[in-house]
């Protein structure tokens, strides 16, 4: 007859929190006897409903399928030729939103407003609009919060040049 020692759960799982705009980076502590790791993910804190999203031979994994604006829960199982461990303790991670692109403002088109528009940012639920009379985003003032990708700024003066910046936001994050 033969026998083996069961694998314990992996330890030290960490998932990045908005560090990257294209992935959630996972890392964990190597487990003696493990030859691989299976990575699981869910949008609720329930490992029983988590789905496998990949495997790794080492102690890191890049979840490039994660979407901005979603909080994910992650777990691991260690594996070898004889055994699969129980789930590790979980950790949460999320993708940082990229800032909106294509910001454009009307130039003398209207006598009572400046029309500002931009492209939607993945994962954004709202946008914060900033304005300044100088090309200095650090000194810009917040002028509006909207869930649209355009704004008619009527609080402007005739003969003044204005600069605009837009930040995407959701419950987890605000873009640059």
N, C-alpha and C positions, 0 to 999 in steps of 0.2 A: 504494500500500500504506500501511497505517497501523500505528502501534505505540504502546505505552504503557509506563510504568515500573511494575513490580510493587509492590504494597503490601508493606511489611515487617510483621512481627508487631507487635501492640500491646505496649506496655511499661507497667510500673508497676502491674500489677493487684494490688489489695488486697481482701480479703474480711474482713468483721467477724467477730470471734471472741467470740461470746456477748454482744455489746453490746445486742442487741434480743431481746425475747421473741416477736416476730412476723415476723422476717425476717432475712436475711443481706444486708448492704449491700455492694455492689461499687463500686469506683472504679478509674480508670486514667488514664493520660496520653493526651491527644489525639494522634492520629497524622495528620500532614499527608497530605492526599489521601483520607482515609477520610470517607465520608459516613454510615457506620453501623457498628455492631458487633453481632456475634452472640455470645451468651453460652451457654456449655456447662457442664454439671455431671455429676459422677459420684460414686459413693461409694467408688471406688477410684482410685488415682493413675495413671489410664490414659486419656489424651485420646482414644485410638482407640475407646474404648467410651462416651465421654461423649455425652450427648444435648443437643440445643439446648433451652434453656428460655426463650428470648426474645431480643429485640433492643433496641437503644437507638441513638438518634441522637446523644446526648451521651456524657459520660464517667462515667456512673453508672447503676446498675441495682439494684432492690430485688427480691431473691428471696423472695417471700412464700409460696412453696410448700415451702420448706425446713421440715423437722420438727425439733423439739427432740430432742436425744439422738443425732443423726447428724452425723458429720463429713463435710463435702462438699468436693470438689475442683472448682475452677473454672478455666476457660480462656476466652479471647476469640479471635475472628477479626475483623479489620477488613474492611470491604467498601466498594466504590463501584460505579458502573455498569459498570466494566470488569473488576474483579478481586476476589478474596477472598484474604486473607493466610493464611499458616500459623497454627497455634495460638500464642498468647502463652505465656509462662512461666505456670505455674499458681500458685494460692494456695488455701489451705484456709480454710473458714469454717464457723460453726455458730450455731445459734439458742440463746439463753439460756433455760433452763427457768423457767417461772413457778412460784412457790411453790404448794404444795398449798393448797386452799381447804377450807372447811367443817370446820375443826378443832373437835371437840366432845369434852368430857370428862364422864363420869358424875358426878352430884352426889348422893352418899349412897346410891346404888343398891346397892352391895356393901359388905360389912364387911371385906373383905380386899384390895381392889384398886380402882383407878380405871381404867375402860375409856375409852381414847382412840381416836378415829377421825377420818378425814379423807378427802377426795376425792383420787383418783389425779391426779398431774401428768403431762402428756404428756412422754414421753421419760425418765421416771424409772425407774431400776432398783432403787433403794433409797431409804429415808427415814431421816433422822436425827431422833430425838425429843429435845427439850430440855425441862427442867422447872425451875421455880423457885417459891419460896413468895411471891415478890413479882412484880408485873406489870412485869418488867424483863428483856426478852429478852437484853440484852447481858451480864447476869450469870447467865443460865441455864446449867445443867450438862447435858451430854449424858448421856442415860440409856439409849438403845438405838439400834441400827441394825437395820432390818427391811426386807424386800421386800414386806411386807403393808401394807394401808392401815388397820391398827388395831393396838392394843397394849394388853395388860392390865398396868398398872404396879402391881406388888405391893410395891415398895420404898417405900411411903408410910405415913405415920402417921395414926392416927385423930385427928380434930379439927383437922387442918391443911388449909388451902386451898392448892391447887397450880395453877399456870399452865403451859400447854404450848404449845410452838412446834414446827413440823415444817419441815424442809428436805428438798427433793427432791434426789437426787444421781444421777449416772451417770459414766461414764468421762471425760467432757469437762467436767463442770460441777457446781456445787452452787448451788441457788436461794437467794434471800434467805430 
